[in-house]
Amino acid sequence: MEASISEVAAKAGVSIATVSRAFAKPDMVSEKTRNRVFAAADELNYSISRSATSMKTGLAYRVALLISEDISTWFNSRLLAGLNSVLHDEGYDISLYPVVTPEERHSFFTELPVRRNADAVIVSSFNVNPDEVSRLQSVHIPIVGVNTPSLDGYDATVSIDDRNGMRLMAEHLITLGHERIAFVRHRTSPSIPHSADLRIQGFEDACRAAGTVHAETIYYDETVDSPANDLLSQILALGERPTAVCCIMDLMAIPLYFTMIRYGLRVPRDLSLTGFDDSTYAKESGLTTIRQDPTALGRVAATKTLALIEGKTLDRPHEVVMPSLVLRSSTAPLAQED
């Protein structure tokens, strides 16, 4: 039998009002008190009361979306649109949870089974710790991944093939005759691996298979005043100038393109340039890139989520979508750059 709110209050040594606030408005309760309330609730198997509708169905009609970047980014905003296009019609709200550090991830998966204020969890573009999410299984909260580097810990996933997508792009540059390529990437986080990390492997796969490519790694630093200027400075400072620049995402390639133009470099005559995502302004910039559709990924993820909430068995719990190469004017054969 589930405990009452008064029993939780007595166990935690706080008032009933404090227990209520800890669940409904946790920002109004100190972390120390909040943790004491959650620990008491967990021990007593208590969950916060739902609305009348929720009481009848046993559902909160809420899905938690975990993101490691701002929701306004190109990928996350379109992913949210895809999720909402399916979940809204079924009466579900989406609650956003920024997760940047392992500590934030651990805190979320520790508190959710106690608060039980979401019927499912969707994670965008990063790995989860199977040990942390095991508690969700005990309370029957499914977890669905979108563009996750690994399947571990997920009940279902839908992802693009980041690794083969980037390999396709690198092979395109190599086929055009480029053997000196600058690869622009972020620094990886060993604590929370992200899906874009697989693109690094794809680039390395293509270079290794070709055997003739001399690749230089350039790191994107978003903390400097002008990341694009910093990238161009690093590229021009290389001992032997590359003939092509392969960026791990459009977010890096598009500002770099405009910076190159501003300093008198001709794309692709002086440098071929590629991105990944086919995001906003990629077409207008003439950027050769790899296309993915986060809105479509969101719709698929939402459909899987609803089925899992209903207790259904998925025919294809894990799906991988191959992105496509989009050829535009920012790349050209090496012979045309003499």
C-alpha positions as YAML, in Angstrom:
chain: A
units: angstrom
residues:
- id: 1
  name: MET
  ca: [0.00, 0.00, 0.00]
- id: 2
  name: GLU
  ca: [1.29, 3.42, -0.97]
- id: 3
  name: ALA
  ca: [2.10, 5.81, 1.85]
- id: 4
  name: SER
  ca: [0.28, 9.10, 2.42]
- id: 5
  name: ILE
  ca: [1.80, 12.57, 2.18]
- id: 6
  name: SER
  ca: [1.55, 12.95, 5.97]
- id: 7
  name: GLU
  ca: [3.65, 9.82, 6.45]
- id: 8
  name: VAL
  ca: [6.31, 11.19, 4.10]
- id: 9
  name: ALA
  ca: [6.30, 14.49, 5.99]
- id: 10
  name: ALA
  ca: [6.74, 12.70, 9.32]
- id: 11
  name: LYS
  ca: [9.55, 10.53, 7.96]
- id: 12
  name: ALA
  ca: [11.38, 13.52, 6.48]
- id: 13
  name: GLY
  ca: [10.75, 15.70, 9.55]
- id: 14
  name: VAL
  ca: [9.02, 18.46, 7.57]
- id: 15
  name: SER
  ca: [5.52, 19.81, 7.13]
- id: 16
  name: ILE
  ca: [2.99, 18.45, 4.64]
- id: 17
  name: ALA
  ca: [3.22, 21.78, 2.78]
- id: 18
  name: THR
  ca: [6.98, 21.33, 2.38]
- id: 19
  name: VAL
  ca: [6.49, 17.86, 0.91]
- id: 20
  name: SER
  ca: [3.96, 19.28, -1.54]
- id: 21
  name: ARG
  ca: [6.33, 22.11, -2.55]
- id: 22
  name: ALA
  ca: [9.25, 19.70, -2.95]
- id: 23
  name: PHE
  ca: [7.32, 17.90, -5.68]
- id: 24
  name: ALA
  ca: [5.35, 20.74, -7.27]
- id: 25
  name: LYS
  ca: [7.88, 23.59, -6.98]
- id: 26
  name: PRO
  ca: [11.28, 22.08, -6.12]
- id: 27
  name: ASP
  ca: [13.08, 25.39, -6.74]
- id: 28
  name: MET
  ca: [11.29, 26.79, -3.65]
- id: 29
  name: VAL
  ca: [12.79, 24.13, -1.37]
- id: 30
  name: SER
  ca: [16.45, 23.89, -0.36]
- id: 31
  name: GLU
  ca: [18.42, 21.08, -1.94]
- id: 32
  name: LYS
  ca: [19.10, 19.49, 1.46]
- id: 33
  name: THR
  ca: [15.42, 19.45, 2.42]
- id: 34
  name: ARG
  ca: [14.35, 18.38, -1.06]
- id: 35
  name: ASN
  ca: [16.71, 15.41, -1.00]
- id: 36
  name: ARG
  ca: [15.43, 14.41, 2.44]
- id: 37
  name: VAL
  ca: [11.83, 14.51, 1.21]
- id: 38
  name: PHE
  ca: [12.65, 12.51, -1.94]
- id: 39
  name: ALA
  ca: [14.56, 9.92, 0.07]
- id: 40
  name: ALA
  ca: [11.60, 9.49, 2.45]
- id: 41
  name: ALA
  ca: [9.16, 9.27, -0.47]
- id: 42
  name: ASP
  ca: [11.31, 6.68, -2.19]
- id: 43
  name: GLU
  ca: [11.59, 4.56, 0.95]
- id: 44
  name: LEU
  ca: [7.83, 4.71, 1.52]
- id: 45
  name: ASN
  ca: [6.99, 4.17, -2.18]
- id: 46
  name: TYR
  ca: [5.10, 7.47, -2.32]
- id: 47
  name: SER
  ca: [4.32, 9.37, -5.52]
- id: 48
  name: ILE
  ca: [2.74, 12.80, -5.84]
- id: 49
  name: SER
  ca: [-1.01, 12.96, -6.46]
- id: 50
  name: ARG
  ca: [-2.14, 13.52, -10.03]
- id: 51
  name: SER
  ca: [-5.07, 15.37, -11.51]
- id: 52
  name: ALA
  ca: [-8.46, 13.68, -11.70]
- id: 53
  name: THR
  ca: [-7.80, 12.57, -15.26]
- id: 54
  name: SER
  ca: [-4.40, 11.24, -14.35]
- id: 55
  name: MET
  ca: [-5.87, 9.38, -11.41]
- id: 56
  name: LYS
  ca: [-8.19, 7.50, -13.72]
- id: 57
  name: THR
  ca: [-5.50, 6.56, -16.24]
- id: 58
  name: GLY
  ca: [-2.48, 6.31, -13.97]
- id: 59
  name: LEU
  ca: [-0.63, 8.63, -16.35]
- id: 60
  name: ALA
  ca: [0.93, 12.05, -15.86]
- id: 61
  name: TYR
  ca: [0.46, 12.89, -19.57]
- id: 62
  name: ARG
  ca: [3.94, 14.35, -19.59]
- id: 63
  name: VAL
  ca: [7.12, 13.27, -21.38]
- id: 64
  name: ALA
  ca: [10.56, 14.43, -20.23]
- id: 65
  name: LEU
  ca: [12.98, 15.53, -22.97]
- id: 66
  name: LEU
  ca: [16.65, 15.57, -21.98]
- id: 67
  name: ILE
  ca: [18.89, 17.84, -24.09]
- id: 68
  name: SER
  ca: [22.58, 18.69, -23.79]
- id: 69
  name: GLU
  ca: [22.34, 21.94, -25.78]
- id: 70
  name: ASP
  ca: [19.92, 24.87, -25.82]
- id: 71
  name: ILE
  ca: [16.47, 24.10, -27.21]
- id: 72
  name: SER
  ca: [16.91, 26.94, -29.73]
- id: 73
  name: THR
  ca: [19.63, 25.06, -31.63]
- id: 74
  name: TRP
  ca: [18.74, 23.91, -35.13]
- id: 75
  name: PHE
  ca: [18.56, 20.20, -34.22]
- id: 76
  name: ASN
  ca: [16.77, 20.48, -30.88]
- id: 77
  name: SER
  ca: [14.14, 22.98, -32.06]
- id: 78
  name: ARG
  ca: [13.19, 20.76, -34.98]
- id: 79
  name: LEU
  ca: [13.30, 17.62, -32.87]
- id: 80
  name: LEU
  ca: [10.89, 19.26, -30.43]
- id: 81
  name: ALA
  ca: [8.57, 20.21, -33.31]
- id: 82
  name: GLY
  ca: [8.50, 16.60, -34.48]
- id: 83
  name: LEU
  ca: [7.85, 15.24, -31.00]
- id: 84
  name: ASN
  ca: [5.10, 17.76, -30.31]
- id: 85
  name: SER
  ca: [3.34, 17.08, -33.64]
- id: 86
  name: VAL
  ca: [2.60, 13.56, -32.37]
- id: 87
  name: LEU
  ca: [2.46, 13.90, -28.58]
- id: 88
  name: HIS
  ca: [0.27, 17.02, -28.47]
- id: 89
  name: ASP
  ca: [-2.60, 15.32, -30.28]
- id: 90
  name: GLU
  ca: [-2.48, 12.53, -27.69]
- id: 91
  name: GLY
  ca: [-2.74, 15.01, -24.81]
- id: 92
  name: TYR
  ca: [0.90, 14.94, -23.72]
- id: 93
  name: ASP
  ca: [3.03, 17.86, -22.61]
- id: 94
  name: ILE
  ca: [6.81, 17.91, -23.07]
- id: 95
  name: SER
  ca: [9.03, 19.03, -20.18]
- id: 96
  name: LEU
  ca: [12.58, 20.11, -21.05]
- id: 97
  name: TYR
  ca: [15.54, 19.09, -18.88]
- id: 98
  name: PRO
  ca: [19.00, 20.47, -19.79]
- id: 99
  name: VAL
  ca: [21.67, 17.88, -18.99]
- id: 100
  name: VAL
  ca: [25.25, 18.98, -19.54]
- id: 101
  name: THR
  ca: [27.25, 17.19, -16.84]
- id: 102
  name: PRO
  ca: [27.24, 13.62, -15.50]
- id: 103
  name: GLU
  ca: [26.09, 15.05, -12.17]
- id: 104
  name: GLU
  ca: [22.98, 16.60, -13.76]
- id: 105
  name: ARG
  ca: [22.22, 13.34, -15.54]
- id: 106
  name: HIS
  ca: [22.59, 11.35, -12.31]
- id: 107
  name: SER
  ca: [20.36, 13.79, -10.42]
- id: 108
  name: PHE
  ca: [17.60, 13.49, -13.02]
- id: 109
  name: PHE
  ca: [17.54, 9.71, -13.03]
- id: 110
  name: THR
  ca: [17.69, 9.61, -9.24]
- id: 111
  name: GLU
  ca: [14.76, 11.96, -8.70]
- id: 112
  name: LEU
  ca: [12.38, 10.96, -11.52]
- id: 113
  name: PRO
  ca: [11.46, 7.50, -10.15]
- id: 114
  name: VAL
  ca: [10.49, 9.18, -6.88]
- id: 115
  name: ARG
  ca: [8.58, 12.12, -8.32]
- id: 116
  name: ARG
  ca: [7.01, 10.03, -11.13]
- id: 117
  name: ASN
  ca: [5.88, 13.17, -12.93]
- id: 118
  name: ALA
  ca: [6.64, 11.83, -16.41]
- id: 119
  name: ASP
  ca: [5.37, 8.79, -18.27]
- id: 120
  name: ALA
  ca: [8.46, 8.44, -20.46]
- id: 121
  name: VAL
  ca: [11.89, 9.93, -21.05]
- id: 122
  name: ILE
  ca: [13.34, 10.93, -24.43]
- id: 123
  name: VAL
  ca: [17.08, 11.65, -24.64]
- id: 124
  name: SER
  ca: [18.56, 13.71, -27.45]
- id: 125
  name: SER
  ca: [22.02, 12.87, -28.82]
- id: 126
  name: PHE
  ca: [23.94, 11.53, -25.82]
- id: 127
  name: ASN
  ca: [24.52, 8.32, -23.91]
- id: 128
  name: VAL
  ca: [22.90, 7.33, -20.64]
- id: 129
  name: ASN
  ca: [24.34, 5.22, -17.86]
- id: 130
  name: PRO
  ca: [22.49, 1.86, -17.81]
- id: 131
  name: ASP
  ca: [22.91, 1.67, -14.03]
- id: 132
  name: GLU
  ca: [21.26, 5.07, -13.58]
- id: 133
  name: VAL
  ca: [18.28, 4.30, -15.80]
- id: 134
  name: SER
  ca: [17.64, 0.86, -14.31]
- id: 135
  name: ARG
  ca: [15.40, 2.48, -11.69]
- id: 136
  name: LEU
  ca: [13.09, 3.70, -14.46]
- id: 137
  name: GLN
  ca: [12.46, 0.12, -15.47]
- id: 138
  name: SER
  ca: [11.38, -0.73, -11.93]
- id: 139
  name: VAL
  ca: [8.61, 1.88, -12.14]
- id: 140
  name: HIS
  ca: [7.82, 1.13, -15.80]
- id: 141
  name: ILE
  ca: [9.00, 4.45, -17.28]
- id: 142
  name: PRO
  ca: [10.32, 3.80, -20.82]
- id: 143
  name: ILE
  ca: [13.35, 5.64, -22.13]
- id: 144
  name: VAL
  ca: [13.74, 6.43, -25.84]
- id: 145
  name: GLY
  ca: [16.88, 7.80, -27.51]
- id: 146
  name: VAL
  ca: [17.25, 10.04, -30.55]
- id: 147
  name: ASN
  ca: [20.65, 10.06, -32.30]
- id: 148
  name: THR
  ca: [22.34, 8.29, -29.42]
- id: 149
  name: PRO
  ca: [25.90, 6.93, -29.75]
- id: 150
  name: SER
  ca: [24.89, 3.66, -28.06]
- id: 151
  name: LEU
  ca: [21.76, 1.55, -27.55]
- id: 152
  name: ASP
  ca: [22.71, 0.65, -23.97]
- id: 153
  name: GLY
  ca: [20.02, 1.53, -21.45]
- id: 154
  name: TYR
  ca: [17.38, 2.47, -24.04]
- id: 155
  name: ASP
  ca: [14.06, 0.71, -24.62]
- id: 156
  name: ALA
  ca: [13.95, 2.15, -28.15]
- id: 157
  name: THR
  ca: [16.01, 4.48, -30.36]
- id: 158
  name: VAL
  ca: [15.92, 6.19, -33.72]
- id: 159
  name: SER
  ca: [19.16, 7.62, -35.07]
- id: 160
  name: ILE
  ca: [20.89, 8.66, -38.23]
- id: 161
  name: ASP
  ca: [24.06, 6.79, -39.17]
- id: 162
  name: ASP
  ca: [26.49, 9.54, -38.16]
- id: 163
  name: ARG
  ca: [29.56, 7.41, -38.75]
- id: 164
  name: ASN
  ca: [28.72, 6.33, -42.29]
- id: 165
  name: GLY
  ca: [27.35, 9.77, -43.09]
- id: 166
  name: MET
  ca: [30.68, 11.42, -42.36]
- id: 167
  name: ARG
  ca: [32.53, 8.64, -44.13]
- id: 168
  name: LEU
  ca: [30.42, 9.39, -47.19]
- id: 169
  name: MET
  ca: [31.42, 13.06, -47.01]
- id: 170
  name: ALA
  ca: [35.12, 12.32, -46.58]
- id: 171
  name: GLU
  ca: [35.01, 9.88, -49.50]
- id: 172
  name: HIS
  ca: [33.44, 12.62, -51.63]
- id: 173
  name: LEU
  ca: [36.38, 14.95, -50.94]
- id: 174
  name: ILE
  ca: [38.91, 12.17, -51.56]
- id: 175
  name: THR
  ca: [37.21, 11.28, -54.86]
- id: 176
  name: LEU
  ca: [37.55, 14.93, -55.90]
- id: 177
  name: GLY
  ca: [41.32, 14.55, -55.46]
- id: 178
  name: HIS
  ca: [41.76, 16.20, -52.06]
- id: 179
  name: GLU
  ca: [44.51, 14.57, -50.02]
- id: 180
  name: ARG
  ca: [45.28, 17.44, -47.62]
- id: 181
  name: ILE
  ca: [42.12, 17.90, -45.57]
- id: 182
  name: ALA
  ca: [41.55, 19.93, -42.40]
- id: 183
  name: PHE
  ca: [38.98, 18.27, -40.17]
- id: 184
  name: VAL
  ca: [37.13, 20.72, -37.92]
- id: 185
  name: ARG
  ca: [35.60, 19.15, -34.83]
- id: 186
  name: HIS
  ca: [34.70, 19.73, -31.19]
- id: 187
  name: ARG
  ca: [36.61, 18.27, -28.28]
- id: 188
  name: THR
  ca: [34.93, 15.09, -27.08]
- id: 189
  name: SER
  ca: [33.62, 14.62, -23.54]
- id: 190
  name: PRO
  ca: [34.51, 11.16, -22.14]
- id: 191
  name: SER
  ca: [31.96, 11.63, -19.35]
- id: 192
  name: ILE
  ca: [28.94, 12.07, -21.68]
- id: 193
  name: PRO
  ca: [29.58, 10.75, -25.22]
- id: 194
  name: HIS
  ca: [27.53, 12.47, -27.94]
- id: 195
  name: SER
  ca: [26.31, 11.23, -31.31]
- id: 196
  name: ALA
  ca: [28.54, 13.66, -33.22]
- id: 197
  name: ASP
  ca: [31.54, 11.78, -31.81]
- id: 198
  name: LEU
  ca: [30.70, 8.99, -34.28]
- id: 199
  name: ARG
  ca: [31.36, 11.39, -37.15]
- id: 200
  name: ILE
  ca: [34.99, 11.57, -36.07]
- id: 201
  name: GLN
  ca: [35.22, 7.81, -36.50]
- id: 202
  name: GLY
  ca: [33.60, 8.02, -39.94]
- id: 203
  name: PHE
  ca: [36.13, 10.59, -41.13]
- id: 204
  name: GLU
  ca: [38.99, 8.48, -39.82]
- id: 205
  name: ASP
  ca: [37.52, 5.38, -41.53]
- id: 206
  name: ALA
  ca: [37.58, 7.07, -44.94]
- id: 207
  name: CYS
  ca: [41.09, 8.49, -44.53]
- id: 208
  name: ARG
  ca: [42.45, 5.16, -43.36]
- id: 209
  name: ALA
  ca: [40.84, 3.31, -46.28]
- id: 210
  name: ALA
  ca: [42.25, 5.79, -48.83]
- id: 211
  name: GLY
  ca: [45.75, 5.52, -47.42]
- id: 212
  name: THR
  ca: [46.94, 8.73, -49.13]
- id: 213
  name: VAL
  ca: [45.16, 11.40, -47.09]
- id: 214
  name: HIS
  ca: [47.04, 13.78, -44.85]
- id: 215
  name: ALA
  ca: [44.47, 15.07, -42.36]
- id: 216
  name: GLU
  ca: [44.97, 17.87, -39.86]
- id: 217
  name: THR
  ca: [42.60, 18.23, -36.90]
- id: 218
  name: ILE
  ca: [41.34, 21.71, -36.07]
- id: 219
  name: TYR
  ca: [39.39, 22.19, -32.84]
- id: 220
  name: TYR
  ca: [36.37, 24.46, -32.69]
- id: 221
  name: ASP
  ca: [36.39, 26.71, -29.63]
- id: 222
  name: GLU
  ca: [33.04, 28.34, -28.95]
- id: 223
  name: THR
  ca: [34.41, 30.23, -25.94]
- id: 224
  name: VAL
  ca: [36.52, 32.67, -27.99]
- id: 225
  name: ASP
  ca: [35.12, 35.98, -29.26]
- id: 226
  name: SER
  ca: [34.99, 34.83, -32.89]
- id: 227
  name: PRO
  ca: [35.10, 31.04, -33.31]
- id: 228
  name: ALA
  ca: [35.08, 31.31, -37.13]
- id: 229
  name: ASN
  ca: [38.03, 33.72, -37.16]
- id: 230
  name: ASP
  ca: [39.86, 31.40, -34.80]
- id: 231
  name: LEU
  ca: [39.20, 28.43, -37.11]
- id: 232
  name: LEU
  ca: [40.47, 30.27, -40.17]
- id: 233
  name: SER
  ca: [43.59, 31.40, -38.32]
- id: 234
  name: GLN
  ca: [44.32, 27.80, -37.33]
- id: 235
  name: ILE
  ca: [43.80, 26.58, -40.91]
- id: 236
  name: LEU
  ca: [46.06, 29.24, -42.46]
- id: 237
  name: ALA
  ca: [48.73, 28.60, -39.83]
- id: 238
  name: LEU
  ca: [49.17, 24.98, -40.87]
- id: 239
  name: GLY
  ca: [52.58, 24.21, -42.33]
- id: 240
  name: GLU
  ca: [51.07, 22.86, -45.52]
- id: 241
  name: ARG
  ca: [47.77, 24.48, -46.41]
- id: 242
  name: PRO
  ca: [44.91, 22.01, -46.94]
- id: 243
  name: THR
  ca: [42.89, 22.00, -50.14]
- id: 244
  name: ALA
  ca: [39.65, 21.12, -48.35]
- id: 245
  name: VAL
  ca: [38.04, 21.72, -44.97]
- id: 246
  name: CYS
  ca: [35.61, 19.13, -43.60]
- id: 247
  name: CYS
  ca: [33.51, 20.39, -40.68]
- id: 248
  name: ILE
  ca: [31.77, 18.05, -38.27]
- id: 249
  name: MET
  ca: [28.60, 20.18, -38.44]
- id: 250
  name: ASP
  ca: [27.11, 23.08, -40.41]
- id: 251
  name: LEU
  ca: [27.19, 25.18, -37.25]
- id: 252
  name: MET
  ca: [30.95, 25.40, -37.75]
- id: 253
  name: ALA
  ca: [31.06, 25.39, -41.55]
- id: 254
  name: ILE
  ca: [28.62, 28.22, -42.33]
- id: 255
  name: PRO
  ca: [30.28, 30.94, -40.18]
- id: 256
  name: LEU
  ca: [33.64, 29.75, -41.51]
- id: 257
  name: TYR
  ca: [32.36, 30.13, -45.08]
- id: 258
  name: PHE
  ca: [31.39, 33.77, -44.57]
- id: 259
  name: THR
  ca: [34.66, 34.47, -42.77]
- id: 260
  name: MET
  ca: [36.64, 33.01, -45.67]
- id: 261
  name: ILE
  ca: [34.72, 35.17, -48.13]
- id: 262
  name: ARG
  ca: [35.28, 38.26, -45.99]
- id: 263
  name: TYR
  ca: [39.05, 37.70, -46.04]
- id: 264
  name: GLY
  ca: [39.16, 37.21, -49.81]
- id: 265
  name: LEU
  ca: [39.34, 33.43, -50.00]
- id: 266
  name: ARG
  ca: [37.40, 31.81, -52.80]
- id: 267
  name: VAL
  ca: [35.24, 28.80, -52.10]
- id: 268
  name: PRO
  ca: [35.84, 26.26, -53.58]
- id: 269
  name: ARG
  ca: [38.75, 27.55, -55.71]
- id: 270
  name: ASP
  ca: [41.03, 28.25, -52.74]
- id: 271
  name: LEU
  ca: [39.43, 25.78, -50.34]
- id: 272
  name: SER
  ca: [36.61, 23.29, -50.71]
- id: 273
  name: LEU
  ca: [34.34, 23.32, -47.67]
- id: 274
  name: THR
  ca: [31.82, 20.82, -46.29]
- id: 275
  name: GLY
  ca: [29.43, 20.57, -43.36]
- id: 276
  name: PHE
  ca: [27.02, 18.07, -41.82]
- id: 277
  name: ASP
  ca: [23.27, 18.44, -41.06]
- id: 278
  name: ASP
  ca: [21.87, 20.57, -43.93]
- id: 279
  name: SER
  ca: [20.75, 23.12, -41.39]
- id: 280
  name: THR
  ca: [19.52, 26.70, -41.71]
- id: 281
  name: TYR
  ca: [21.41, 28.70, -44.40]
- id: 282
  name: ALA
  ca: [23.30, 25.64, -45.70]
- id: 283
  name: LYS
  ca: [21.43, 25.84, -49.01]
- id: 284
  name: GLU
  ca: [21.79, 29.63, -49.26]
- id: 285
  name: SER
  ca: [25.53, 29.29, -48.62]
- id: 286
  name: GLY
  ca: [25.93, 26.67, -51.33]
- id: 287
  name: LEU
  ca: [27.33, 24.31, -48.70]
- id: 288
  name: THR
  ca: [27.95, 20.69, -49.61]
- id: 289
  name: THR
  ca: [26.71, 18.79, -46.59]
- id: 290
  name: ILE
  ca: [25.06, 15.67, -45.18]
- id: 291
  name: ARG
  ca: [21.30, 15.94, -44.76]
- id: 292
  name: GLN
  ca: [19.36, 14.71, -41.75]
- id: 293
  name: ASP
  ca: [15.76, 15.46, -40.70]
- id: 294
  name: PRO
  ca: [15.36, 15.93, -36.93]
- id: 295
  name: THR
  ca: [11.64, 16.67, -37.30]
- id: 296
  name: ALA
  ca: [11.09, 13.24, -38.83]
- id: 297
  name: LEU
  ca: [13.27, 11.65, -36.13]
- id: 298
  name: GLY
  ca: [11.07, 13.35, -33.53]
- id: 299
  name: ARG
  ca: [7.89, 11.95, -35.04]
- id: 300
  name: VAL
  ca: [9.31, 8.42, -35.05]
- id: 301
  name: ALA
  ca: [10.59, 8.76, -31.47]
- id: 302
  name: ALA
  ca: [7.22, 10.06, -30.27]
- id: 303
  name: THR
  ca: [5.37, 7.18, -31.93]
- id: 304
  name: LYS
  ca: [7.68, 4.66, -30.25]
- id: 305
  name: THR
  ca: [7.25, 6.47, -26.92]
- id: 306
  name: LEU
  ca: [3.45, 6.30, -27.04]
- id: 307
  name: ALA
  ca: [3.54, 2.60, -27.89]
- id: 308
  name: LEU
  ca: [5.87, 1.87, -24.97]
- id: 309
  name: ILE
  ca: [3.71, 3.90, -22.55]
- id: 310
  name: GLU
  ca: [0.77, 1.72, -23.63]
- id: 311
  name: GLY
  ca: [2.81, -1.40, -22.88]
- id: 312
  name: LYS
  ca: [3.11, -2.50, -26.50]
- id: 313
  name: THR
  ca: [6.02, -4.51, -27.90]
- id: 314
  name: LEU
  ca: [7.78, -2.71, -30.75]
- id: 315
  name: ASP
  ca: [8.48, -4.62, -33.96]
- id: 316
  name: ARG
  ca: [11.53, -2.42, -34.59]
- id: 317
  name: PRO
  ca: [12.64, -0.88, -31.29]
- id: 318
  name: HIS
  ca: [15.90, 0.41, -32.74]
- id: 319
  name: GLU
  ca: [15.98, 2.14, -36.13]
- id: 320
  name: VAL
  ca: [18.91, 3.66, -38.03]
- id: 321
  name: VAL
  ca: [18.38, 6.12, -40.89]
- id: 322
  name: MET
  ca: [21.10, 6.68, -43.48]
- id: 323
  name: PRO
  ca: [21.61, 10.42, -44.12]
- id: 324
  name: SER
  ca: [22.17, 11.65, -47.67]
- id: 325
  name: LEU
  ca: [24.98, 13.57, -49.35]
- id: 326
  name: VAL
  ca: [23.86, 16.97, -50.69]
- id: 327
  name: LEU
  ca: [26.22, 18.32, -53.35]
- id: 328
  name: ARG
  ca: [26.41, 22.09, -53.75]
- id: 329
  name: SER
  ca: [28.90, 24.66, -54.97]
- id: 330
  name: SER
  ca: [31.31, 24.69, -51.97]
- id: 331
  name: THR
  ca: [33.25, 21.65, -53.24]
- id: 332
  name: ALA
  ca: [35.10, 21.10, -56.50]
- id: 333
  name: PRO
  ca: [37.71, 18.76, -57.98]
- id: 334
  name: LEU
  ca: [41.26, 19.64, -57.03]
- id: 335
  name: ALA
  ca: [42.19, 20.23, -60.68]
- id: 336
  name: GLN
  ca: [39.87, 23.27, -60.77]
- id: 337
  name: GLU
  ca: [41.77, 24.97, -57.96]
- id: 338
  name: ASP
  ca: [45.10, 25.44, -59.74]
...
